[in-house]
Amino acid sequence: MAAAIAKAIGNHSMRGTGITTYLKNGGTLEKARHMANHASTRTTQLYDRRPDDVTLEEVELVRI
């Protein structure tokens, strides 16, 4: 049985997930840069998805 995944997942998706999870768990940007073998933390920040998080409080502000 095949998984029904609608979105394409590639190495950049996995890298973004790994870096974001590492940073959410208290890791440092500099260590993430080193693990990802980036020359600059600016590149590593492109994979940081924490700003995309939405809290329950924010969702509850939507009232219809």
All heavy atoms as TSV, in Angstrom:
chain	resi	resn	atom	element	x	y	z
A	1	MET	N	N	0.847	-1.173	0.000
A	1	MET	CA	C	0.000	0.000	0.000
A	1	MET	C	C	0.899	1.244	0.000
A	1	MET	O	O	1.810	1.375	0.793
A	1	MET	CB	C	-0.900	-0.029	1.230
A	1	MET	CG	C	-1.766	1.187	1.376
A	1	MET	SD	S	-2.837	1.053	2.813
A	1	MET	CE	C	-4.382	1.282	2.013
A	2	ALA	N	N	0.629	2.157	-0.881
A	2	ALA	CA	C	1.422	3.383	-1.006
A	2	ALA	C	C	0.861	4.471	-0.094
A	2	ALA	O	O	-0.338	4.553	0.152
A	2	ALA	CB	C	1.406	3.868	-2.454
A	3	ALA	N	N	1.755	5.299	0.407
A	3	ALA	CA	C	1.331	6.442	1.226
A	3	ALA	C	C	0.769	7.526	0.317
A	3	ALA	O	O	1.294	7.767	-0.761
A	3	ALA	CB	C	2.511	6.983	2.015
A	4	ALA	N	N	-0.273	8.157	0.752
A	4	ALA	CA	C	-0.899	9.220	-0.034
A	4	ALA	C	C	-0.323	10.569	0.396
A	4	ALA	O	O	-0.925	11.303	1.168
A	4	ALA	CB	C	-2.405	9.192	0.136
A	5	ILE	N	N	0.854	10.883	-0.097
A	5	ILE	CA	C	1.495	12.162	0.213
A	5	ILE	C	C	1.324	13.056	-1.002
A	5	ILE	O	O	1.834	12.755	-2.076
A	5	ILE	CB	C	2.984	11.971	0.554
A	5	ILE	CG1	C	3.119	11.076	1.785
A	5	ILE	CG2	C	3.655	13.323	0.785
A	5	ILE	CD1	C	4.540	10.712	2.127
A	6	ALA	N	N	0.595	14.162	-0.803
A	6	ALA	CA	C	0.257	15.036	-1.924
A	6	ALA	C	C	1.400	15.951	-2.334
A	6	ALA	O	O	1.463	16.388	-3.475
A	6	ALA	CB	C	-0.975	15.867	-1.587
A	7	LYS	N	N	2.302	16.246	-1.427
A	7	LYS	CA	C	3.367	17.192	-1.711
A	7	LYS	C	C	4.687	16.461	-1.942
A	7	LYS	O	O	4.997	15.505	-1.237
A	7	LYS	CB	C	3.513	18.175	-0.547
A	7	LYS	CG	C	4.465	19.294	-0.812
A	7	LYS	CD	C	4.399	20.335	0.282
A	7	LYS	CE	C	5.360	21.457	-0.078
A	7	LYS	NZ	N	5.223	22.608	0.750
A	8	ALA	N	N	5.441	16.936	-2.910
A	8	ALA	CA	C	6.742	16.340	-3.180
A	8	ALA	C	C	7.688	16.617	-2.014
A	8	ALA	O	O	7.734	17.717	-1.474
A	8	ALA	CB	C	7.321	16.901	-4.464
A	9	ILE	N	N	8.416	15.591	-1.608
A	9	ILE	CA	C	9.378	15.726	-0.511
A	9	ILE	C	C	10.749	15.400	-1.061
A	9	ILE	O	O	10.950	14.361	-1.682
A	9	ILE	CB	C	9.035	14.780	0.653
A	9	ILE	CG1	C	7.671	15.136	1.225
A	9	ILE	CG2	C	10.109	14.843	1.729
A	9	ILE	CD1	C	7.190	14.198	2.290
A	10	GLY	N	N	11.672	16.305	-0.835
A	10	GLY	CA	C	13.028	16.096	-1.328
A	10	GLY	C	C	14.048	16.378	-0.243
A	10	GLY	O	O	13.708	16.580	0.931
A	11	ASN	N	N	15.296	16.412	-0.631
A	11	ASN	CA	C	16.358	16.612	0.346
A	11	ASN	C	C	16.261	17.974	1.047
A	11	ASN	O	O	16.600	18.091	2.222
A	11	ASN	CB	C	17.730	16.425	-0.290
A	11	ASN	CG	C	17.994	17.400	-1.421
A	11	ASN	OD1	O	17.095	17.756	-2.170
A	11	ASN	ND2	N	19.225	17.824	-1.552
A	12	HIS	N	N	15.780	18.995	0.367
A	12	HIS	CA	C	15.666	20.307	1.005
A	12	HIS	C	C	14.540	20.320	2.037
A	12	HIS	O	O	14.641	20.989	3.065
A	12	HIS	CB	C	15.473	21.416	-0.026
A	12	HIS	CG	C	16.684	21.629	-0.874
A	12	HIS	ND1	N	17.812	22.250	-0.396
A	12	HIS	CD2	C	16.965	21.264	-2.136
A	12	HIS	CE1	C	18.737	22.273	-1.339
A	12	HIS	NE2	N	18.242	21.676	-2.407
A	13	SER	N	N	13.468	19.571	1.779
A	13	SER	CA	C	12.387	19.441	2.758
A	13	SER	C	C	12.906	18.767	4.020
A	13	SER	O	O	12.632	19.210	5.146
A	13	SER	CB	C	11.234	18.609	2.194
A	13	SER	OG	O	10.680	19.215	1.063
A	14	MET	N	N	13.679	17.713	3.845
A	14	MET	CA	C	14.225	16.985	4.986
A	14	MET	C	C	15.246	17.844	5.736
A	14	MET	O	O	15.291	17.846	6.958
A	14	MET	CB	C	14.859	15.669	4.530
A	14	MET	CG	C	13.878	14.721	3.878
A	14	MET	SD	S	12.486	14.294	4.943
A	14	MET	CE	C	13.308	13.251	6.115
A	15	ARG	N	N	16.057	18.572	5.013
A	15	ARG	CA	C	17.052	19.449	5.636
A	15	ARG	C	C	16.347	20.535	6.448
A	15	ARG	O	O	16.740	20.829	7.569
A	15	ARG	CB	C	17.944	20.068	4.564
A	15	ARG	CG	C	19.043	20.933	5.122
A	15	ARG	CD	C	20.002	21.347	4.045
A	15	ARG	NE	N	21.040	20.350	3.961
A	15	ARG	CZ	C	22.315	20.610	3.736
A	15	ARG	NH1	N	22.696	21.851	3.516
A	15	ARG	NH2	N	23.199	19.665	3.701
A	16	GLY	N	N	15.305	21.132	5.879
A	16	GLY	CA	C	14.545	22.154	6.588
A	16	GLY	C	C	13.895	21.607	7.845
A	16	GLY	O	O	13.911	22.249	8.901
A	17	THR	N	N	13.341	20.406	7.762
A	17	THR	CA	C	12.719	19.778	8.920
A	17	THR	C	C	13.757	19.506	10.003
A	17	THR	O	O	13.533	19.790	11.183
A	17	THR	CB	C	12.020	18.464	8.523
A	17	THR	OG1	O	10.991	18.763	7.570
A	17	THR	CG2	C	11.410	17.765	9.722
A	18	GLY	N	N	14.900	18.981	9.611
A	18	GLY	CA	C	15.952	18.676	10.575
A	18	GLY	C	C	16.493	19.919	11.260
A	18	GLY	O	O	16.638	19.950	12.496
A	19	ILE	N	N	16.792	20.946	10.493
A	19	ILE	CA	C	17.335	22.187	11.064
A	19	ILE	C	C	16.305	22.850	11.966
A	19	ILE	O	O	16.619	23.284	13.076
A	19	ILE	CB	C	17.808	23.139	9.947
A	19	ILE	CG1	C	19.084	22.568	9.309
A	19	ILE	CG2	C	18.038	24.557	10.475
A	19	ILE	CD1	C	19.549	23.291	8.067
A	20	THR	N	N	15.064	22.913	11.526
A	20	THR	CA	C	14.011	23.537	12.324
A	20	THR	C	C	13.801	22.787	13.636
A	20	THR	O	O	13.712	23.405	14.706
A	20	THR	CB	C	12.689	23.596	11.526
A	20	THR	OG1	O	12.911	24.351	10.335
A	20	THR	CG2	C	11.573	24.234	12.339
A	21	THR	N	N	13.739	21.470	13.581
A	21	THR	CA	C	13.545	20.665	14.786
A	21	THR	C	C	14.716	20.849	15.741
A	21	THR	O	O	14.534	21.009	16.956
A	21	THR	CB	C	13.368	19.182	14.428
A	21	THR	OG1	O	12.239	19.053	13.558
A	21	THR	CG2	C	13.151	18.331	15.666
A	22	TYR	N	N	15.918	20.845	15.210
A	22	TYR	CA	C	17.111	21.047	16.029
A	22	TYR	C	C	17.045	22.394	16.747
A	22	TYR	O	O	17.279	22.484	17.953
A	22	TYR	CB	C	18.364	20.954	15.147
A	22	TYR	CG	C	19.633	21.326	15.856
A	22	TYR	CD1	C	20.226	20.463	16.760
A	22	TYR	CD2	C	20.246	22.551	15.620
A	22	TYR	CE1	C	21.391	20.808	17.422
A	22	TYR	CE2	C	21.417	22.907	16.267
A	22	TYR	CZ	C	21.982	22.031	17.173
A	22	TYR	OH	O	23.132	22.364	17.827
A	23	LEU	N	N	16.696	23.447	16.026
A	23	LEU	CA	C	16.621	24.783	16.625
A	23	LEU	C	C	15.481	24.889	17.640
A	23	LEU	O	O	15.621	25.531	18.682
A	23	LEU	CB	C	16.483	25.845	15.529
A	23	LEU	CG	C	17.703	25.996	14.614
A	23	LEU	CD1	C	17.374	26.885	13.429
A	23	LEU	CD2	C	18.909	26.508	15.378
A	24	LYS	N	N	14.341	24.251	17.371
A	24	LYS	CA	C	13.213	24.259	18.307
A	24	LYS	C	C	13.590	23.564	19.620
A	24	LYS	O	O	13.049	23.885	20.669
A	24	LYS	CB	C	11.998	23.547	17.711
A	24	LYS	CG	C	11.208	24.371	16.744
A	24	LYS	CD	C	10.006	23.582	16.272
A	24	LYS	CE	C	9.122	24.407	15.387
A	24	LYS	NZ	N	7.931	23.639	14.957
A	25	ASN	N	N	14.490	22.604	19.547
A	25	ASN	CA	C	14.902	21.857	20.726
A	25	ASN	C	C	16.091	22.492	21.436
A	25	ASN	O	O	16.723	21.856	22.279
A	25	ASN	CB	C	15.208	20.407	20.359
A	25	ASN	CG	C	13.954	19.629	20.048
A	25	ASN	OD1	O	12.947	19.788	20.704
A	25	ASN	ND2	N	14.010	18.784	19.034
A	26	GLY	N	N	16.387	23.735	21.104
A	26	GLY	CA	C	17.416	24.473	21.826
A	26	GLY	C	C	18.784	24.499	21.168
A	26	GLY	O	O	19.736	25.013	21.749
A	27	GLY	N	N	18.904	23.953	19.981
A	27	GLY	CA	C	20.179	23.986	19.273
A	27	GLY	C	C	20.531	25.391	18.835
A	27	GLY	O	O	19.667	26.265	18.735
A	28	THR	N	N	21.796	25.615	18.566
A	28	THR	CA	C	22.242	26.945	18.143
A	28	THR	C	C	22.349	27.017	16.630
A	28	THR	O	O	22.590	26.004	15.957
A	28	THR	CB	C	23.612	27.290	18.750
A	28	THR	OG1	O	24.603	26.399	18.198
A	28	THR	CG2	C	23.596	27.188	20.264
A	29	LEU	N	N	22.179	28.212	16.117
A	29	LEU	CA	C	22.275	28.429	14.680
A	29	LEU	C	C	23.678	28.085	14.173
A	29	LEU	O	O	23.843	27.502	13.106
A	29	LEU	CB	C	21.903	29.868	14.332
A	29	LEU	CG	C	21.790	30.199	12.857
A	29	LEU	CD1	C	20.729	29.343	12.176
A	29	LEU	CD2	C	21.475	31.671	12.680
A	30	GLU	N	N	24.686	28.438	14.957
A	30	GLU	CA	C	26.070	28.160	14.554
A	30	GLU	C	C	26.338	26.653	14.461
A	30	GLU	O	O	26.970	26.187	13.514
A	30	GLU	CB	C	27.058	28.818	15.530
A	30	GLU	CG	C	28.506	28.673	15.133
A	30	GLU	CD	C	28.842	29.238	13.758
A	30	GLU	OE1	O	28.259	30.269	13.367
A	30	GLU	OE2	O	29.687	28.635	13.059
A	31	LYS	N	N	25.835	25.879	15.419
A	31	LYS	CA	C	26.011	24.417	15.367
A	31	LYS	C	C	25.209	23.824	14.203
A	31	LYS	O	O	25.665	22.908	13.536
A	31	LYS	CB	C	25.584	23.768	16.683
A	31	LYS	CG	C	26.478	24.086	17.831
A	31	LYS	CD	C	27.706	23.214	17.816
A	31	LYS	CE	C	28.472	23.435	19.110
A	31	LYS	NZ	N	29.678	22.655	19.178
A	32	ALA	N	N	24.011	24.364	13.960
A	32	ALA	CA	C	23.208	23.895	12.825
A	32	ALA	C	C	23.941	24.182	11.521
A	32	ALA	O	O	23.953	23.353	10.610
A	32	ALA	CB	C	21.838	24.575	12.831
A	33	ARG	N	N	24.571	25.352	11.425
A	33	ARG	CA	C	25.353	25.703	10.241
A	33	ARG	C	C	26.462	24.683	10.025
A	33	ARG	O	O	26.663	24.197	8.925
A	33	ARG	CB	C	25.963	27.097	10.395
A	33	ARG	CG	C	26.810	27.521	9.184
A	33	ARG	CD	C	27.894	28.512	9.529
A	33	ARG	NE	N	28.880	28.044	10.454
A	33	ARG	CZ	C	29.918	27.246	10.128
A	33	ARG	NH1	N	30.077	26.812	8.911
A	33	ARG	NH2	N	30.779	26.878	11.057
A	34	HIS	N	N	27.137	24.344	11.097
A	34	HIS	CA	C	28.236	23.387	11.001
A	34	HIS	C	C	27.733	22.004	10.562
A	34	HIS	O	O	28.317	21.379	9.677
A	34	HIS	CB	C	28.960	23.299	12.343
A	34	HIS	CG	C	30.116	22.365	12.343
A	34	HIS	ND1	N	31.285	22.640	11.674
A	34	HIS	CD2	C	30.278	21.153	12.911
A	34	HIS	CE1	C	32.116	21.632	11.839
A	34	HIS	NE2	N	31.525	20.722	12.586
A	35	MET	N	N	26.644	21.531	11.169
A	35	MET	CA	C	26.095	20.214	10.820
A	35	MET	C	C	25.616	20.165	9.375
A	35	MET	O	O	25.734	19.144	8.703
A	35	MET	CB	C	24.960	19.848	11.767
A	35	MET	CG	C	25.446	19.521	13.154
A	35	MET	SD	S	24.160	18.859	14.230
A	35	MET	CE	C	23.126	20.289	14.472
A	36	ALA	N	N	25.071	21.295	8.898
A	36	ALA	CA	C	24.568	21.349	7.522
A	36	ALA	C	C	25.679	21.628	6.512
A	36	ALA	O	O	25.442	21.620	5.308
A	36	ALA	CB	C	23.488	22.431	7.408
A	37	ASN	N	N	26.880	21.899	7.039
A	37	ASN	CA	C	28.038	22.193	6.190
A	37	ASN	C	C	27.817	23.442	5.330
A	37	ASN	O	O	28.226	23.498	4.176
A	37	ASN	CB	C	28.414	20.991	5.330
A	37	ASN	CG	C	29.834	21.082	4.811
A	37	ASN	OD1	O	30.698	21.681	5.442
A	37	ASN	ND2	N	30.070	20.513	3.649
A	38	HIS	N	N	27.158	24.440	5.923
A	38	HIS	CA	C	26.967	25.711	5.241
A	38	HIS	C	C	28.146	26.631	5.543
A	38	HIS	O	O	28.695	26.608	6.640
A	38	HIS	CB	C	25.678	26.403	5.702
A	38	HIS	CG	C	24.444	25.711	5.260
A	38	HIS	ND1	N	23.291	25.704	6.011
A	38	HIS	CD2	C	24.155	25.013	4.142
A	38	HIS	CE1	C	22.351	25.028	5.368
A	38	HIS	NE2	N	22.853	24.596	4.229
A	39	ALA	N	N	28.494	27.464	4.594
A	39	ALA	CA	C	29.581	28.423	4.789
A	39	ALA	C	C	29.142	29.580	5.682
A	39	ALA	O	O	29.959	30.191	6.352
A	39	ALA	CB	C	30.062	28.962	3.441
A	40	SER	N	N	27.853	29.865	5.700
A	40	SER	CA	C	27.340	31.017	6.426
A	40	SER	C	C	26.053	30.653	7.161
A	40	SER	O	O	25.249	29.848	6.660
A	40	SER	CB	C	27.057	32.149	5.437
A	40	SER	OG	O	26.295	33.168	6.024
A	41	THR	N	N	25.823	31.267	8.319
A	41	THR	CA	C	24.559	31.061	9.021
A	41	THR	C	C	23.392	31.661	8.241
A	41	THR	O	O	22.245	31.255	8.438
A	41	THR	CB	C	24.601	31.668	10.440
A	41	THR	OG1	O	24.954	33.044	10.347
A	41	THR	CG2	C	25.577	30.929	11.330
A	42	ARG	N	N	23.684	32.585	7.352
A	42	ARG	CA	C	22.604	33.158	6.517
A	42	ARG	C	C	21.968	32.070	5.658
A	42	ARG	O	O	20.750	32.066	5.453
A	42	ARG	CB	C	23.148	34.277	5.635
A	42	ARG	CG	C	23.524	35.515	6.454
A	42	ARG	CD	C	24.027	36.626	5.593
A	42	ARG	NE	N	22.913	37.154	4.796
A	42	ARG	CZ	C	23.061	37.980	3.783
A	42	ARG	NH1	N	24.260	38.400	3.436
A	42	ARG	NH2	N	22.014	38.416	3.129
A	43	THR	N	N	22.767	31.149	5.165
A	43	THR	CA	C	22.231	30.035	4.382
A	43	THR	C	C	21.400	29.122	5.274
A	43	THR	O	O	20.303	28.700	4.901
A	43	THR	CB	C	23.369	29.231	3.725
A	43	THR	OG1	O	24.161	30.116	2.935
A	43	THR	CG2	C	22.830	28.111	2.858
A	44	THR	N	N	21.906	28.826	6.460
A	44	THR	CA	C	21.186	27.953	7.397
A	44	THR	C	C	19.840	28.558	7.756
A	44	THR	O	O	18.843	27.834	7.874
A	44	THR	CB	C	22.034	27.726	8.666
A	44	THR	OG1	O	23.340	27.305	8.277
A	44	THR	CG2	C	21.416	26.666	9.558
A	45	GLN	N	N	19.772	29.858	7.912
A	45	GLN	CA	C	18.521	30.517	8.268
A	45	GLN	C	C	17.448	30.327	7.200
A	45	GLN	O	O	16.260	30.369	7.510
A	45	GLN	CB	C	18.751	32.007	8.519
A	45	GLN	CG	C	19.468	32.262	9.827
A	45	GLN	CD	C	19.815	33.725	10.003
A	45	GLN	OE1	O	20.305	34.371	9.093
A	45	GLN	NE2	N	19.569	34.239	11.195
A	46	LEU	N	N	17.832	30.085	5.974
A	46	LEU	CA	C	16.853	29.836	4.910
A	46	LEU	C	C	16.072	28.549	5.168
A	46	LEU	O	O	14.961	28.378	4.667
A	46	LEU	CB	C	17.551	29.753	3.549
A	46	LEU	CG	C	18.238	31.021	3.061
A	46	LEU	CD1	C	19.017	30.734	1.786
A	46	LEU	CD2	C	17.224	32.130	2.840
A	47	TYR	N	N	16.655	27.638	5.930
A	47	TYR	CA	C	16.017	26.354	6.231
A	47	TYR	C	C	15.272	26.362	7.559
A	47	TYR	O	O	14.641	25.388	7.920
A	47	TYR	CB	C	17.073	25.244	6.260
A	47	TYR	CG	C	17.642	24.935	4.904
A	47	TYR	CD1	C	18.802	25.543	4.454
A	47	TYR	CD2	C	17.009	24.037	4.058
A	47	TYR	CE1	C	19.329	25.264	3.207
A	47	TYR	CE2	C	17.518	23.747	2.804
A	47	TYR	CZ	C	18.674	24.363	2.396
A	47	TYR	OH	O	19.184	24.077	1.156
A	48	ASP	N	N	15.348	27.452	8.295
A	48	ASP	CA	C	14.684	27.574	9.589
A	48	ASP	C	C	13.219	27.911	9.363
A	48	ASP	O	O	12.875	29.004	8.927
A	48	ASP	CB	C	15.379	28.660	10.418
A	48	ASP	CG	C	14.764	28.852	11.790
A	48	ASP	OD1	O	13.836	28.098	12.154
A	48	ASP	OD2	O	15.220	29.765	12.502
A	49	ARG	N	N	12.335	26.976	9.666
A	49	ARG	CA	C	10.900	27.145	9.412
A	49	ARG	C	C	10.132	27.599	10.650
A	49	ARG	O	O	8.902	27.639	10.641
A	49	ARG	CB	C	10.305	25.835	8.894
A	49	ARG	CG	C	11.015	25.252	7.679
A	49	ARG	CD	C	10.551	25.849	6.418
A	49	ARG	NE	N	11.239	25.597	5.175
A	49	ARG	CZ	C	11.982	24.603	4.767
A	49	ARG	NH1	N	12.237	23.619	5.564
A	49	ARG	NH2	N	12.509	24.544	3.569
A	50	ARG	N	N	10.837	27.939	11.726
A	50	ARG	CA	C	10.129	28.361	12.949
A	50	ARG	C	C	9.215	29.561	12.737
A	50	ARG	O	O	8.129	29.597	13.330
A	50	ARG	CB	C	11.125	28.646	14.079
A	50	ARG	CG	C	11.811	27.399	14.594
A	50	ARG	CD	C	12.828	27.717	15.652
A	50	ARG	NE	N	13.878	28.562	15.083
A	50	ARG	CZ	C	14.837	29.138	15.774
A	50	ARG	NH1	N	14.890	28.969	17.075
A	50	ARG	NH2	N	15.750	29.872	15.188
A	51	PRO	N	N	9.579	30.546	11.897
A	51	PRO	CA	C	8.648	31.666	11.697
A	51	PRO	C	C	7.318	31.260	11.052
A	51	PRO	O	O	6.346	32.004	11.116
A	51	PRO	CB	C	9.422	32.612	10.772
A	51	PRO	CG	C	10.854	32.285	11.021
A	51	PRO	CD	C	10.868	30.796	11.280
A	52	ASP	N	N	7.259	30.062	10.482
A	52	ASP	CA	C	6.022	29.595	9.857
A	52	ASP	C	C	5.031	29.019	10.869
A	52	ASP	O	O	3.885	28.753	10.522
A	52	ASP	CB	C	6.323	28.511	8.811
A	52	ASP	CG	C	7.144	29.038	7.643
A	52	ASP	OD1	O	7.236	30.275	7.489
A	52	ASP	OD2	O	7.699	28.224	6.895
A	53	ASP	N	N	5.470	28.804	12.103
A	53	ASP	CA	C	4.596	28.219	13.121
A	53	ASP	C	C	3.443	29.161	13.435
A	53	ASP	O	O	3.606	30.373	13.519
A	53	ASP	CB	C	5.366	27.948	14.411
A	53	ASP	CG	C	6.309	26.763	14.295
A	53	ASP	OD1	O	6.256	26.061	13.264
A	53	ASP	OD2	O	7.098	26.545	15.225
A	54	VAL	N	N	2.278	28.579	13.642
A	54	VAL	CA	C	1.087	29.334	14.019
A	54	VAL	C	C	0.602	28.767	15.343
A	54	VAL	O	O	0.438	27.558	15.493
A	54	VAL	CB	C	-0.022	29.202	12.949
A	54	VAL	CG1	C	-1.284	29.918	13.381
A	54	VAL	CG2	C	0.459	29.722	11.619
A	55	THR	N	N	0.366	29.630	16.312
A	55	THR	CA	C	-0.106	29.179	17.620
A	55	THR	C	C	-1.624	29.038	17.623
A	55	THR	O	O	-2.332	29.629	16.795
A	55	THR	CB	C	0.294	30.167	18.728
A	55	THR	OG1	O	-0.411	31.393	18.518
A	55	THR	CG2	C	1.798	30.407	18.753
A	56	LEU	N	N	-2.114	28.270	18.584
A	56	LEU	CA	C	-3.562	28.111	18.747
A	56	LEU	C	C	-4.206	29.469	19.014
A	56	LEU	O	O	-5.300	29.754	18.517
A	56	LEU	CB	C	-3.860	27.128	19.868
A	56	LEU	CG	C	-5.339	26.885	20.172
A	56	LEU	CD1	C	-6.078	26.369	18.938
A	56	LEU	CD2	C	-5.481	25.919	21.337
A	57	GLU	N	N	-3.549	30.313	19.793
A	57	GLU	CA	C	-4.093	31.646	20.078
A	57	GLU	C	C	-4.315	32.444	18.806
A	57	GLU	O	O	-5.305	33.160	18.666
A	57	GLU	CB	C	-3.158	32.410	21.017
A	57	GLU	CG	C	-3.139	31.873	22.426
A	57	GLU	CD	C	-2.092	32.570	23.283
A	57	GLU	OE1	O	-1.202	33.256	22.745
A	57	GLU	OE2	O	-2.191	32.428	24.508
A	58	GLU	N	N	-3.378	32.335	17.863
A	58	GLU	CA	C	-3.520	33.061	16.604
A	58	GLU	C	C	-4.686	32.523	15.785
A	58	GLU	O	O	-5.459	33.286	15.199
A	58	GLU	CB	C	-2.224	32.961	15.785
A	58	GLU	CG	C	-1.078	33.731	16.409
A	58	GLU	CD	C	0.232	33.455	15.720
A	58	GLU	OE1	O	0.618	32.277	15.632
A	58	GLU	OE2	O	0.862	34.424	15.268
A	59	VAL	N	N	-4.845	31.219	15.784
A	59	VAL	CA	C	-5.949	30.598	15.038
A	59	VAL	C	C	-7.286	31.005	15.645
A	59	VAL	O	O	-8.251	31.271	14.925
A	59	VAL	CB	C	-5.794	29.054	15.009
A	59	VAL	CG1	C	-7.018	28.408	14.397
A	59	VAL	CG2	C	-4.541	28.662	14.249
A	60	GLU	N	N	-7.333	31.083	16.954
A	60	GLU	CA	C	-8.588	31.452	17.615
A	60	GLU	C	C	-9.006	32.890	17.365
A	60	GLU	O	O	-10.156	33.258	17.593
A	60	GLU	CB	C	-8.474	31.187	19.123
A	60	GLU	CG	C	-8.470	29.694	19.447
A	60	GLU	CD	C	-8.244	29.413	20.911
A	60	GLU	OE1	O	-7.733	30.308	21.631
A	60	GLU	OE2	O	-8.556	28.284	21.331
A	61	LEU	N	N	-8.111	33.707	16.835
A	61	LEU	CA	C	-8.454	35.086	16.478
A	61	LEU	C	C	-9.336	35.136	15.232
A	61	LEU	O	O	-9.994	36.143	14.973
A	61	LEU	CB	C	-7.191	35.919	16.260
A	61	LEU	CG	C	-6.350	36.203	17.493
A	61	LEU	CD1	C	-5.060	36.900	17.108
A	61	LEU	CD2	C	-7.127	37.013	18.521
A	62	VAL	N	N	-9.360	34.052	14.490
A	62	VAL	CA	C	-10.208	33.984	13.295
A	62	VAL	C	C	-11.611	33.612	13.738
A	62	VAL	O	O	-11.868	32.514	14.209
A	62	VAL	CB	C	-9.671	32.936	12.284
A	62	VAL	CG1	C	-10.598	32.863	11.074
A	62	VAL	CG2	C	-8.248	33.253	11.876
A	63	ARG	N	N	-12.495	34.549	13.617
A	63	ARG	CA	C	-13.893	34.311	14.022
A	63	ARG	C	C	-14.808	34.547	12.829
A	63	ARG	O	O	-14.721	35.571	12.161
A	63	ARG	CB	C	-14.275	35.250	15.161
A	63	ARG	CG	C	-13.490	34.941	16.417
A	63	ARG	CD	C	-14.074	35.670	17.615
A	63	ARG	NE	N	-13.436	35.216	18.825
A	63	ARG	CZ	C	-12.500	35.890	19.473
A	63	ARG	NH1	N	-12.103	37.064	19.017
A	63	ARG	NH2	N	-11.982	35.408	20.575
A	64	ILE	N	N	-15.636	33.598	12.622
A	64	ILE	CA	C	-16.568	33.694	11.481
A	64	ILE	C	C	-17.975	33.806	12.004
A	64	ILE	O	O	-18.408	33.211	12.909
A	64	ILE	CB	C	-16.437	32.456	10.558
A	64	ILE	CG1	C	-15.029	32.421	10.023
A	64	ILE	CG2	C	-17.452	32.519	9.448
A	64	ILE	CD1	C	-14.703	31.223	9.187
